[in-house]
């Protein structure tokens, strides 16, 4: 139920937005990264800009999952992030943060669903 007063409504909206924009969630005494699709409000692939680079990265992940690589290429061109060094650095850091395991024929990210 929404509060009646203007000030209360503003605080309620602010808390609601804050919950949507969280990057991590508490889970069993630890924190886990939110899945990009759960942050769609601030990581909207159709947005003109993003408050944080992680929001843009999550938007890109949503585009890849829904529209594939071609869609991601179009999104990168439209947003101008294809040549943004800070964005490229963030994507590299995110890739480097994925735990890797040895598997037959090479190395793969943990939990990738592949054999091994």
Phi and psi in radians as a Rosetta constraint file:
Dihedral C 1 N 2 CA 2 C 2 CIRCULARHARMONIC -1.425 0.35
Dihedral N 2 CA 2 C 2 N 3 CIRCULARHARMONIC 2.460 0.35
Dihedral C 2 N 3 CA 3 C 3 CIRCULARHARMONIC -1.132 0.35
Dihedral N 3 CA 3 C 3 N 4 CIRCULARHARMONIC 2.685 0.35
Dihedral C 3 N 4 CA 4 C 4 CIRCULARHARMONIC -1.410 0.35
Dihedral N 4 CA 4 C 4 N 5 CIRCULARHARMONIC -0.728 0.35
Dihedral C 4 N 5 CA 5 C 5 CIRCULARHARMONIC -1.323 0.35
Dihedral N 5 CA 5 C 5 N 6 CIRCULARHARMONIC 2.735 0.35
Dihedral C 5 N 6 CA 6 C 6 CIRCULARHARMONIC -1.082 0.35
Dihedral N 6 CA 6 C 6 N 7 CIRCULARHARMONIC -0.765 0.35
Dihedral C 6 N 7 CA 7 C 7 CIRCULARHARMONIC -1.138 0.35
Dihedral N 7 CA 7 C 7 N 8 CIRCULARHARMONIC -0.733 0.35
Dihedral C 7 N 8 CA 8 C 8 CIRCULARHARMONIC -1.152 0.35
Dihedral N 8 CA 8 C 8 N 9 CIRCULARHARMONIC -0.694 0.35
Dihedral C 8 N 9 CA 9 C 9 CIRCULARHARMONIC -1.072 0.35
Dihedral N 9 CA 9 C 9 N 10 CIRCULARHARMONIC -0.735 0.35
Dihedral C 9 N 10 CA 10 C 10 CIRCULARHARMONIC -1.102 0.35
Dihedral N 10 CA 10 C 10 N 11 CIRCULARHARMONIC -0.767 0.35
Dihedral C 10 N 11 CA 11 C 11 CIRCULARHARMONIC -1.129 0.35
Dihedral N 11 CA 11 C 11 N 12 CIRCULARHARMONIC -0.712 0.35
Dihedral C 11 N 12 CA 12 C 12 CIRCULARHARMONIC -1.089 0.35
Dihedral N 12 CA 12 C 12 N 13 CIRCULARHARMONIC -0.796 0.35
Dihedral C 12 N 13 CA 13 C 13 CIRCULARHARMONIC -1.091 0.35
Dihedral N 13 CA 13 C 13 N 14 CIRCULARHARMONIC -0.703 0.35
Dihedral C 13 N 14 CA 14 C 14 CIRCULARHARMONIC -1.103 0.35
Dihedral N 14 CA 14 C 14 N 15 CIRCULARHARMONIC -0.777 0.35
Dihedral C 14 N 15 CA 15 C 15 CIRCULARHARMONIC -1.113 0.35
Dihedral N 15 CA 15 C 15 N 16 CIRCULARHARMONIC -0.730 0.35
Dihedral C 15 N 16 CA 16 C 16 CIRCULARHARMONIC -1.100 0.35
Dihedral N 16 CA 16 C 16 N 17 CIRCULARHARMONIC -0.786 0.35
Dihedral C 16 N 17 CA 17 C 17 CIRCULARHARMONIC -1.094 0.35
Dihedral N 17 CA 17 C 17 N 18 CIRCULARHARMONIC -0.718 0.35
Dihedral C 17 N 18 CA 18 C 18 CIRCULARHARMONIC -1.061 0.35
Dihedral N 18 CA 18 C 18 N 19 CIRCULARHARMONIC -0.740 0.35
Dihedral C 18 N 19 CA 19 C 19 CIRCULARHARMONIC -1.092 0.35
Dihedral N 19 CA 19 C 19 N 20 CIRCULARHARMONIC -0.742 0.35
Dihedral C 19 N 20 CA 20 C 20 CIRCULARHARMONIC -1.168 0.35
Dihedral N 20 CA 20 C 20 N 21 CIRCULARHARMONIC -0.554 0.35
Dihedral C 20 N 21 CA 21 C 21 CIRCULARHARMONIC -1.560 0.35
Dihedral N 21 CA 21 C 21 N 22 CIRCULARHARMONIC -0.060 0.35
Dihedral C 21 N 22 CA 22 C 22 CIRCULARHARMONIC -1.027 0.35
Dihedral N 22 CA 22 C 22 N 23 CIRCULARHARMONIC 2.445 0.35
Dihedral C 22 N 23 CA 23 C 23 CIRCULARHARMONIC -1.613 0.35
Dihedral N 23 CA 23 C 23 N 24 CIRCULARHARMONIC -0.505 0.35
Dihedral C 23 N 24 CA 24 C 24 CIRCULARHARMONIC -2.121 0.35
Dihedral N 24 CA 24 C 24 N 25 CIRCULARHARMONIC 2.756 0.35
Dihedral C 24 N 25 CA 25 C 25 CIRCULARHARMONIC -2.288 0.35
Dihedral N 25 CA 25 C 25 N 26 CIRCULARHARMONIC 2.545 0.35
Dihedral C 25 N 26 CA 26 C 26 CIRCULARHARMONIC -1.308 0.35
Dihedral N 26 CA 26 C 26 N 27 CIRCULARHARMONIC 2.423 0.35
Dihedral C 26 N 27 CA 27 C 27 CIRCULARHARMONIC -2.690 0.35
Dihedral N 27 CA 27 C 27 N 28 CIRCULARHARMONIC 1.983 0.35
Dihedral C 27 N 28 CA 28 C 28 CIRCULARHARMONIC 0.881 0.35
Dihedral N 28 CA 28 C 28 N 29 CIRCULARHARMONIC 0.849 0.35
Dihedral C 28 N 29 CA 29 C 29 CIRCULARHARMONIC 1.377 0.35
Dihedral N 29 CA 29 C 29 N 30 CIRCULARHARMONIC 0.062 0.35
Dihedral C 29 N 30 CA 30 C 30 CIRCULARHARMONIC -2.237 0.35
Dihedral N 30 CA 30 C 30 N 31 CIRCULARHARMONIC -3.130 0.35
Dihedral C 30 N 31 CA 31 C 31 CIRCULARHARMONIC -2.113 0.35
Dihedral N 31 CA 31 C 31 N 32 CIRCULARHARMONIC 2.577 0.35
Dihedral C 31 N 32 CA 32 C 32 CIRCULARHARMONIC -2.243 0.35
Dihedral N 32 CA 32 C 32 N 33 CIRCULARHARMONIC 2.597 0.35
Dihedral C 32 N 33 CA 33 C 33 CIRCULARHARMONIC -1.204 0.35
Dihedral N 33 CA 33 C 33 N 34 CIRCULARHARMONIC 2.377 0.35
Dihedral C 33 N 34 CA 34 C 34 CIRCULARHARMONIC -1.211 0.35
Dihedral N 34 CA 34 C 34 N 35 CIRCULARHARMONIC 2.527 0.35
Dihedral C 34 N 35 CA 35 C 35 CIRCULARHARMONIC -1.229 0.35
Dihedral N 35 CA 35 C 35 N 36 CIRCULARHARMONIC 2.492 0.35
Dihedral C 35 N 36 CA 36 C 36 CIRCULARHARMONIC -0.912 0.35
Dihedral N 36 CA 36 C 36 N 37 CIRCULARHARMONIC -0.710 0.35
Dihedral C 36 N 37 CA 37 C 37 CIRCULARHARMONIC -1.116 0.35
Dihedral N 37 CA 37 C 37 N 38 CIRCULARHARMONIC -0.477 0.35
Dihedral C 37 N 38 CA 38 C 38 CIRCULARHARMONIC -1.349 0.35
Dihedral N 38 CA 38 C 38 N 39 CIRCULARHARMONIC -0.141 0.35
Dihedral C 38 N 39 CA 39 C 39 CIRCULARHARMONIC -1.961 0.35
Dihedral N 39 CA 39 C 39 N 40 CIRCULARHARMONIC 0.321 0.35
Dihedral C 39 N 40 CA 40 C 40 CIRCULARHARMONIC -0.931 0.35
Dihedral N 40 CA 40 C 40 N 41 CIRCULARHARMONIC -0.533 0.35
Dihedral C 40 N 41 CA 41 C 41 CIRCULARHARMONIC -0.994 0.35
Dihedral N 41 CA 41 C 41 N 42 CIRCULARHARMONIC -0.779 0.35
Dihedral C 41 N 42 CA 42 C 42 CIRCULARHARMONIC -1.741 0.35
Dihedral N 42 CA 42 C 42 N 43 CIRCULARHARMONIC -0.221 0.35
Dihedral C 42 N 43 CA 43 C 43 CIRCULARHARMONIC -1.978 0.35
Dihedral N 43 CA 43 C 43 N 44 CIRCULARHARMONIC 0.776 0.35
Dihedral C 43 N 44 CA 44 C 44 CIRCULARHARMONIC -1.306 0.35
Dihedral N 44 CA 44 C 44 N 45 CIRCULARHARMONIC 2.067 0.35
Dihedral C 44 N 45 CA 45 C 45 CIRCULARHARMONIC -1.028 0.35
Dihedral N 45 CA 45 C 45 N 46 CIRCULARHARMONIC -0.376 0.35
Dihedral C 45 N 46 CA 46 C 46 CIRCULARHARMONIC -1.544 0.35
Dihedral N 46 CA 46 C 46 N 47 CIRCULARHARMONIC -0.015 0.35
Dihedral C 46 N 47 CA 47 C 47 CIRCULARHARMONIC -1.145 0.35
Dihedral N 47 CA 47 C 47 N 48 CIRCULARHARMONIC 2.696 0.35
Dihedral C 47 N 48 CA 48 C 48 CIRCULARHARMONIC -1.382 0.35
Dihedral N 48 CA 48 C 48 N 49 CIRCULARHARMONIC -0.597 0.35
Dihedral C 48 N 49 CA 49 C 49 CIRCULARHARMONIC -2.682 0.35
Dihedral N 49 CA 49 C 49 N 50 CIRCULARHARMONIC 3.041 0.35
Dihedral C 49 N 50 CA 50 C 50 CIRCULARHARMONIC -2.328 0.35
Dihedral N 50 CA 50 C 50 N 51 CIRCULARHARMONIC 2.444 0.35
Dihedral C 50 N 51 CA 51 C 51 CIRCULARHARMONIC -1.191 0.35
Dihedral N 51 CA 51 C 51 N 52 CIRCULARHARMONIC -0.587 0.35
Dihedral C 51 N 52 CA 52 C 52 CIRCULARHARMONIC -2.334 0.35
Dihedral N 52 CA 52 C 52 N 53 CIRCULARHARMONIC 2.595 0.35
Dihedral C 52 N 53 CA 53 C 53 CIRCULARHARMONIC -1.076 0.35
Dihedral N 53 CA 53 C 53 N 54 CIRCULARHARMONIC -0.585 0.35
Dihedral C 53 N 54 CA 54 C 54 CIRCULARHARMONIC -1.113 0.35
Dihedral N 54 CA 54 C 54 N 55 CIRCULARHARMONIC -0.543 0.35
Dihedral C 54 N 55 CA 55 C 55 CIRCULARHARMONIC -1.137 0.35
Dihedral N 55 CA 55 C 55 N 56 CIRCULARHARMONIC -0.716 0.35
Dihedral C 55 N 56 CA 56 C 56 CIRCULARHARMONIC -1.154 0.35
Dihedral N 56 CA 56 C 56 N 57 CIRCULARHARMONIC -0.704 0.35
Dihedral C 56 N 57 CA 57 C 57 CIRCULARHARMONIC -1.107 0.35
Dihedral N 57 CA 57 C 57 N 58 CIRCULARHARMONIC -0.731 0.35
Dihedral C 57 N 58 CA 58 C 58 CIRCULARHARMONIC -1.157 0.35
Dihedral N 58 CA 58 C 58 N 59 CIRCULARHARMONIC -0.652 0.35
Dihedral C 58 N 59 CA 59 C 59 CIRCULARHARMONIC -1.068 0.35
Dihedral N 59 CA 59 C 59 N 60 CIRCULARHARMONIC -0.742 0.35
Dihedral C 59 N 60 CA 60 C 60 CIRCULARHARMONIC -1.075 0.35
Dihedral N 60 CA 60 C 60 N 61 CIRCULARHARMONIC -0.714 0.35
Dihedral C 60 N 61 CA 61 C 61 CIRCULARHARMONIC -1.108 0.35
Dihedral N 61 CA 61 C 61 N 62 CIRCULARHARMONIC -0.650 0.35
Dihedral C 61 N 62 CA 62 C 62 CIRCULARHARMONIC -1.138 0.35
Dihedral N 62 CA 62 C 62 N 63 CIRCULARHARMONIC -0.764 0.35
Dihedral C 62 N 63 CA 63 C 63 CIRCULARHARMONIC -1.064 0.35
Dihedral N 63 CA 63 C 63 N 64 CIRCULARHARMONIC -0.794 0.35
Dihedral C 63 N 64 CA 64 C 64 CIRCULARHARMONIC -1.049 0.35
Dihedral N 64 CA 64 C 64 N 65 CIRCULARHARMONIC -0.769 0.35
Dihedral C 64 N 65 CA 65 C 65 CIRCULARHARMONIC -1.209 0.35
Dihedral N 65 CA 65 C 65 N 66 CIRCULARHARMONIC -0.526 0.35
Dihedral C 65 N 66 CA 66 C 66 CIRCULARHARMONIC -1.669 0.35
Dihedral N 66 CA 66 C 66 N 67 CIRCULARHARMONIC -0.614 0.35
Dihedral C 66 N 67 CA 67 C 67 CIRCULARHARMONIC -2.113 0.35
Dihedral N 67 CA 67 C 67 N 68 CIRCULARHARMONIC -0.011 0.35
Dihedral C 67 N 68 CA 68 C 68 CIRCULARHARMONIC 1.317 0.35
Dihedral N 68 CA 68 C 68 N 69 CIRCULARHARMONIC -2.986 0.35
Dihedral C 68 N 69 CA 69 C 69 CIRCULARHARMONIC -1.132 0.35
Dihedral N 69 CA 69 C 69 N 70 CIRCULARHARMONIC -0.717 0.35
Dihedral C 69 N 70 CA 70 C 70 CIRCULARHARMONIC -1.065 0.35
Dihedral N 70 CA 70 C 70 N 71 CIRCULARHARMONIC -0.756 0.35
Dihedral C 70 N 71 CA 71 C 71 CIRCULARHARMONIC -1.099 0.35
Dihedral N 71 CA 71 C 71 N 72 CIRCULARHARMONIC -0.682 0.35
Dihedral C 71 N 72 CA 72 C 72 CIRCULARHARMONIC -1.133 0.35
Dihedral N 72 CA 72 C 72 N 73 CIRCULARHARMONIC -0.696 0.35
Dihedral C 72 N 73 CA 73 C 73 CIRCULARHARMONIC -1.096 0.35
Dihedral N 73 CA 73 C 73 N 74 CIRCULARHARMONIC -0.738 0.35
Dihedral C 73 N 74 CA 74 C 74 CIRCULARHARMONIC -1.119 0.35
Dihedral N 74 CA 74 C 74 N 75 CIRCULARHARMONIC -0.739 0.35
Dihedral C 74 N 75 CA 75 C 75 CIRCULARHARMONIC -1.098 0.35
Dihedral N 75 CA 75 C 75 N 76 CIRCULARHARMONIC -0.775 0.35
Dihedral C 75 N 76 CA 76 C 76 CIRCULARHARMONIC -1.071 0.35
Dihedral N 76 CA 76 C 76 N 77 CIRCULARHARMONIC -0.705 0.35
Dihedral C 76 N 77 CA 77 C 77 CIRCULARHARMONIC -1.174 0.35
Dihedral N 77 CA 77 C 77 N 78 CIRCULARHARMONIC -0.778 0.35
Dihedral C 77 N 78 CA 78 C 78 CIRCULARHARMONIC -1.092 0.35
Dihedral N 78 CA 78 C 78 N 79 CIRCULARHARMONIC -0.708 0.35
Dihedral C 78 N 79 CA 79 C 79 CIRCULARHARMONIC -1.454 0.35
Dihedral N 79 CA 79 C 79 N 80 CIRCULARHARMONIC -0.271 0.35
Dihedral C 79 N 80 CA 80 C 80 CIRCULARHARMONIC 1.371 0.35
Dihedral N 80 CA 80 C 80 N 81 CIRCULARHARMONIC 0.171 0.35
Dihedral C 80 N 81 CA 81 C 81 CIRCULARHARMONIC -1.500 0.35
Dihedral N 81 CA 81 C 81 N 82 CIRCULARHARMONIC -0.151 0.35
Dihedral C 81 N 82 CA 82 C 82 CIRCULARHARMONIC -0.989 0.35
Dihedral N 82 CA 82 C 82 N 83 CIRCULARHARMONIC -0.651 0.35
Dihedral C 82 N 83 CA 83 C 83 CIRCULARHARMONIC -1.904 0.35
Dihedral N 83 CA 83 C 83 N 84 CIRCULARHARMONIC 0.184 0.35
Dihedral C 83 N 84 CA 84 C 84 CIRCULARHARMONIC -1.396 0.35
Dihedral N 84 CA 84 C 84 N 85 CIRCULARHARMONIC 1.979 0.35
Dihedral C 84 N 85 CA 85 C 85 CIRCULARHARMONIC -1.074 0.35
Dihedral N 85 CA 85 C 85 N 86 CIRCULARHARMONIC -0.642 0.35
Dihedral C 85 N 86 CA 86 C 86 CIRCULARHARMONIC -1.150 0.35
Dihedral N 86 CA 86 C 86 N 87 CIRCULARHARMONIC -0.710 0.35
Dihedral C 86 N 87 CA 87 C 87 CIRCULARHARMONIC -1.175 0.35
Dihedral N 87 CA 87 C 87 N 88 CIRCULARHARMONIC -0.748 0.35
Dihedral C 87 N 88 CA 88 C 88 CIRCULARHARMONIC -1.060 0.35
Dihedral N 88 CA 88 C 88 N 89 CIRCULARHARMONIC -0.700 0.35
Dihedral C 88 N 89 CA 89 C 89 CIRCULARHARMONIC -1.107 0.35
Dihedral N 89 CA 89 C 89 N 90 CIRCULARHARMONIC -0.709 0.35
Dihedral C 89 N 90 CA 90 C 90 CIRCULARHARMONIC -1.112 0.35
Dihedral N 90 CA 90 C 90 N 91 CIRCULARHARMONIC -0.801 0.35
Dihedral C 90 N 91 CA 91 C 91 CIRCULARHARMONIC -1.063 0.35
Dihedral N 91 CA 91 C 91 N 92 CIRCULARHARMONIC -0.701 0.35
Dihedral C 91 N 92 CA 92 C 92 CIRCULARHARMONIC -1.118 0.35
Dihedral N 92 CA 92 C 92 N 93 CIRCULARHARMONIC -0.749 0.35
Dihedral C 92 N 93 CA 93 C 93 CIRCULARHARMONIC -1.104 0.35
Dihedral N 93 CA 93 C 93 N 94 CIRCULARHARMONIC -0.711 0.35
Dihedral C 93 N 94 CA 94 C 94 CIRCULARHARMONIC -1.106 0.35
Dihedral N 94 CA 94 C 94 N 95 CIRCULARHARMONIC -0.730 0.35
Dihedral C 94 N 95 CA 95 C 95 CIRCULARHARMONIC -1.134 0.35
Dihedral N 95 CA 95 C 95 N 96 CIRCULARHARMONIC -0.699 0.35
Dihedral C 95 N 96 CA 96 C 96 CIRCULARHARMONIC -1.177 0.35
Dihedral N 96 CA 96 C 96 N 97 CIRCULARHARMONIC -0.427 0.35
Dihedral C 96 N 97 CA 97 C 97 CIRCULARHARMONIC -1.386 0.35
Dihedral N 97 CA 97 C 97 N 98 CIRCULARHARMONIC -0.247 0.35
Dihedral C 97 N 98 CA 98 C 98 CIRCULARHARMONIC -1.280 0.35
Dihedral N 98 CA 98 C 98 N 99 CIRCULARHARMONIC 2.134 0.35
Dihedral C 98 N 99 CA 99 C 99 CIRCULARHARMONIC -1.071 0.35
Dihedral N 99 CA 99 C 99 N 100 CIRCULARHARMONIC 2.482 0.35
Dihedral C 99 N 100 CA 100 C 100 CIRCULARHARMONIC -2.020 0.35
Dihedral N 100 CA 100 C 100 N 101 CIRCULARHARMONIC 2.600 0.35
Dihedral C 100 N 101 CA 101 C 101 CIRCULARHARMONIC -2.251 0.35
Dihedral N 101 CA 101 C 101 N 102 CIRCULARHARMONIC 2.650 0.35
Dihedral C 101 N 102 CA 102 C 102 CIRCULARHARMONIC -1.405 0.35
Dihedral N 102 CA 102 C 102 N 103 CIRCULARHARMONIC 2.402 0.35
Dihedral C 102 N 103 CA 103 C 103 CIRCULARHARMONIC -2.424 0.35
Dihedral N 103 CA 103 C 103 N 104 CIRCULARHARMONIC 2.876 0.35
Dihedral C 103 N 104 CA 104 C 104 CIRCULARHARMONIC -0.959 0.35
Dihedral N 104 CA 104 C 104 N 105 CIRCULARHARMONIC 2.241 0.35
Dihedral C 104 N 105 CA 105 C 105 CIRCULARHARMONIC 1.466 0.35
Dihedral N 105 CA 105 C 105 N 106 CIRCULARHARMONIC 0.126 0.35
Dihedral C 105 N 106 CA 106 C 106 CIRCULARHARMONIC 2.533 0.35
Dihedral N 106 CA 106 C 106 N 107 CIRCULARHARMONIC -2.778 0.35
Dihedral C 106 N 107 CA 107 C 107 CIRCULARHARMONIC -1.981 0.35
Dihedral N 107 CA 107 C 107 N 108 CIRCULARHARMONIC 2.447 0.35
Dihedral C 107 N 108 CA 108 C 108 CIRCULARHARMONIC -2.387 0.35
Dihedral N 108 CA 108 C 108 N 109 CIRCULARHARMONIC 2.743 0.35
Dihedral C 108 N 109 CA 109 C 109 CIRCULARHARMONIC -1.099 0.35
Dihedral N 109 CA 109 C 109 N 110 CIRCULARHARMONIC 2.492 0.35
Dihedral C 109 N 110 CA 110 C 110 CIRCULARHARMONIC -1.057 0.35
Dihedral N 110 CA 110 C 110 N 111 CIRCULARHARMONIC 2.414 0.35
Dihedral C 110 N 111 CA 111 C 111 CIRCULARHARMONIC 1.308 0.35
Dihedral N 111 CA 111 C 111 N 112 CIRCULARHARMONIC 0.336 0.35
Dihedral C 111 N 112 CA 112 C 112 CIRCULARHARMONIC -1.374 0.35
Dihedral N 112 CA 112 C 112 N 113 CIRCULARHARMONIC -0.081 0.35
Dihedral C 112 N 113 CA 113 C 113 CIRCULARHARMONIC 1.478 0.35
Dihedral N 113 CA 113 C 113 N 114 CIRCULARHARMONIC -0.003 0.35
Dihedral C 113 N 114 CA 114 C 114 CIRCULARHARMONIC -1.399 0.35
Dihedral N 114 CA 114 C 114 N 115 CIRCULARHARMONIC 3.031 0.35
Dihedral C 114 N 115 CA 115 C 115 CIRCULARHARMONIC -1.176 0.35
Dihedral N 115 CA 115 C 115 N 116 CIRCULARHARMONIC 2.693 0.35
